Each structure stands twice: as C-alpha cells, then as structure tokens.
Amino acid sequence: MKLIEFKEYNNLNKNPELNKKKVTIFVLIMLIIVITITFSIVYICSSKFRNWADMHILMKTVTEGKLSSIEIQSDENVSIYAYDKYITMLNDNKLNLYNSSAKKVGSIDINISNPLFTSNGKYMVIAEKEKQKIYLISGTKILWTTDIDGIISRIAVNENGYVSIVCAGTTYKSVIIVFDQEGNQLFKTYIPNNSVVDSVISSDNKYLSFAEVDTSGTLIKSLVKTISIKDAKSSSETAFAYTYEMPTNSLIINLKYQGSKNLICMCNDSINLLSDGNMKQLMNFEDEGKNYTFAGIDLINNIYEVQEISDGISNQTSEIKLINTGTKKVNNYSINSIAKGTSSAGDNIAINLGTEIYFINTKGWLKKKYIANQEIRNIIVSDRIAAIIFRDKIEILVL
C-alpha cells in the first residue's frame, strides 16, 4: 500500500509545470464564475450599476446607419406597420413584407387605401377604415378576407387569430362581429343606443368584452360588458357574463386581455383591472401635482405610464412606471429627457426622445438605446422587431 502511494506521489511530481498550469486554469475559471455571479447579483439589485453597465460594459447603444434599412420616398403615401418578425409597407394596394435584414420576403395584393392595423403574436388584421373590407394575415399569407355590412370603426385579434370587428352605419348604433381563425362568422352582437369604442377576445377564445360609451346626456357614462362566446352563438341576448360600470365622466379609450381572465381597461383618467366581475384601479392619471404624458396596456401582463418631471430647463426627466397586472409588482426606469412618444408590444416599450430611443422591457431594464443623427419621425414596435422611421428610410432593430 505504501508503494502505491509513493508511485502516485512520484507521478504527480514528474511534471510540476503541467500541474501548476492546471491549478492556474482552475483558479481562473473559479474567478470568472465568481465575477459573473457577483456582476449578475449587482446588476439585478442596483439600478444605478445596471444603467452604467448597460452603456460601458454591455454596450447596448446602437447608432443610426449601423442597422439594416429600407429606403422610402418622402412623397409616397406609405402606411408602415410592424408585427411578429416583419416590417410591412402598404402602398398602391400592395403590402410588402421585410425581414430583420431589410430583405423583402413577401408581397400581398391588398385592396385597401386607408388602413386600420392591429396584431397579436403571429396574426395581423388590416381593415379599410370606415369601409367594409378586412383581411387576416399570418406570416406572408392571407388566411381569409371578407366584406362586412356597415362601416368598420375598430378591429382586434387575439393570439389565436380570433377577430372582433366594431362597425357602424346600420340601423343600430354599433354592431360587433366575431370571426374564428378560419374566417367563420361566429355571431353578431347588436348595441342599439350606445357607441362601442373597443372590443377584445380572451386568450382562451371563451369571452368577448366590449366598451360602450353613452354621450347622449351631460355626463359621460362608460360600461364594459363581457359575454360568453359559446352562449352568444345560440343567443347573444342571454350570453352576458359581467358588466362593469366606470365612474361618471371616465371615458374608455381601449381594452386589452392579458391572459384569459384579466381584462385591462384604459380610460382617460385611469387604468383598471377587470376580472370575474370585480374592478380594481391600477393607475390614476389625476394625481395632484403630477404630469402624466403617456400610458399603454399593449404588453404581456404589464401596463405602463410615463410621468414628466421638470425642475428647471436643464433638469427634465421622464419616469416610466410599470405594473405587472398579475403580481402587482412595480418596476421603474428613469430617462434624463422628455419623452415625445411611446410604442409598445409584447415585452417591449420604446420611449422616443426625438433623436434617441430607449427600448426597455417590462422588468424596467434597458434592452437597447438608439441614437440618430436626425429627427425620428415615428417608432413602431412588435414583440420581436422595431421600425425606426425617418423621412427617407426605415431602420430595423431586432429586440
């Protein structure tokens, strides 16, 4: 036994330089692991360190001219939209689709000149504003198209391709039509006296919710009604599940289902969570002394608001507050400038400052900072891609 131990000891010392190299490599690996863990912990816990690291270590800044771009003519009547992994351009009844490399990957004949766009995941709906034509598109193909009675005022699509259309111009004040992903009309709901400002379908295809506004009196009255799609197929009159009444003079702007149960209602003065017949206010835009400039609900399980804080000409800040509608957790992000516009989808919020754009996620973390040499006309984001629009081009940023 002692002989074996002596041989092993002798073998270990035959090449001391090799053993030293192995120890050095091991120490370096352990040091990298410790540094990585420490960096991650500090990055998550400290917003100041995270902001510094984003700019100086992770190099999240992108400048104009470094991205793939699509040329456009400033005098052309082009309608631009972003959905899924595509940038779309509608002009002269032709919808061209581009990928993240600015390569045209599809072209579709669309008989629409004044479009309404909306999308959810891999589905996009295009309708002719105040006319009858509507298309459901996925990828680079038309899934179905139809003409409806009346004139189209609002459209919506859920993540499964179910479509709801609000139309007017009939004997009723408003009519809502619901289609499945194959273009089969499931039912119509007739609203005789009030205007419907929005309608949405739950992610499990079980419920249709819509917002009614009564402006006939001196006070504005807003209601949100939820009906069972299964029951509405046989009789829309007995399909009502819930009715939510907003405070007097609270004007509903739009609705968004975040999941199968949580219905988010954005009003001119607040954002509210509606679920199982109960209503809870998540944000209040009428807090005294605060200047709210932008807000949005088109996110995955989150809502946001932008507050402008000004302390003299040289000290102006935009504070972005995000609330998870499921957990109610609050995240924040601060920018030392005044926001001129926002765009949001999926996990992405774009804050347009004029010649800079901050792209943040719903954790309140920076994804990308974009710096332009000229004024940015518009920014449109999907859950995967962003279209940064200038007078003569579109630059494409993958998110």
Beta strands, then each sheet from edge to edge (+ up, - down):
strand 1: 61-63
strand 2: 69-71
strand 3: 79-83
strand 4: 86-91
strand 5: 94-98
strand 6: 104-109
strand 7: 115-120
strand 8: 123-128
strand 9: 133-138
strand 10: 141-147
strand 11: 151-157
strand 12: 163-168
strand 13: 174-179
strand 14: 185-191
strand 15: 195-201
strand 16: 207-214
strand 17: 221-228
strand 18: 240-245
strand 19: 252-258
strand 20: 262-267
strand 21: 270-275
strand 22: 278-284
strand 23: 291-296
strand 24: 302-310
strand 25: 316-324
strand 26: 330-335
strand 27: 341-345
strand 28: 348-352
strand 29: 356-360
strand 30: 366-371
strand 31: 378-381
strand 32: 385-389
strand 33: 393-398
sheet 1: 1+ 30+ 29- 28+ 27-
sheet 2: 2+ 33- 32+ 31-
sheet 3: 3+ 4- 5+ 6-
sheet 4: 7+ 8- 9+ 10-
sheet 5: 11+ 12- 13+ 14-
sheet 6: 15+ 16- 17+ 18-
sheet 7: 19+ 20- 21+ 22-
sheet 8: 23+ 24- 25+ 26-
end
